[in-house]
Amino acid sequence: MSKTMTGKRYSIDFKEQIYVLSKQGQSVTKLSSEYGIPGDTIYKWIKELKLIDHIDSDTPLNQKDKQAMQKRIEELEMENEILKKATHHFD
């Protein structure tokens, strides 16, 4: 028997819309209650999309940004490995 994720998935366009609203000054609390999304999820999207914004800009990355990006990459790689192992376990 396989288990399914109960979390809701959101499109990148929707995440970007929430990110833009936060950049325009709407609080995470307001966005969370208005859209029914946990605040932690919104904070995660903001953090990830800020990195993308920075990469897309013409500004060079400083050492702190590079370290933050490397740490995030390592976290994502670890999550992927865990998910791969879990997938094999439920097959």
Contacts in CASP RR format, 6 or more apart in sequence:
PFRMAT RR
TARGET T0000
AUTHOR 0000-0000-0000
METHOD contacts of the structure
MODEL  1
MSKTMTGKRYSIDFKEQIYVLSKQGQSVTKLSSEYGIPGDTIYKWIKELK
LIDHIDSDTPLNQKDKQAMQKRIEELEMENEILKKATHHFD
2 90 0 8 1.000
2 91 0 8 1.000
3 90 0 8 1.000
10 37 0 8 1.000
15 45 0 8 1.000
15 49 0 8 1.000
16 49 0 8 1.000
18 31 0 8 1.000
18 35 0 8 1.000
18 37 0 8 1.000
18 42 0 8 1.000
18 45 0 8 1.000
19 45 0 8 1.000
19 46 0 8 1.000
19 49 0 8 1.000
21 31 0 8 1.000
22 28 0 8 1.000
22 31 0 8 1.000
22 42 0 8 1.000
22 46 0 8 1.000
28 39 0 8 1.000
28 42 0 8 1.000
28 43 0 8 1.000
28 46 0 8 1.000
29 39 0 8 1.000
31 37 0 8 1.000
31 39 0 8 1.000
31 42 0 8 1.000
32 38 0 8 1.000
32 39 0 8 1.000
32 42 0 8 1.000
48 72 0 8 1.000
51 65 0 8 1.000
51 68 0 8 1.000
51 69 0 8 1.000
51 72 0 8 1.000
54 61 0 8 1.000
54 65 0 8 1.000
55 61 0 8 1.000
61 69 0 8 1.000
END
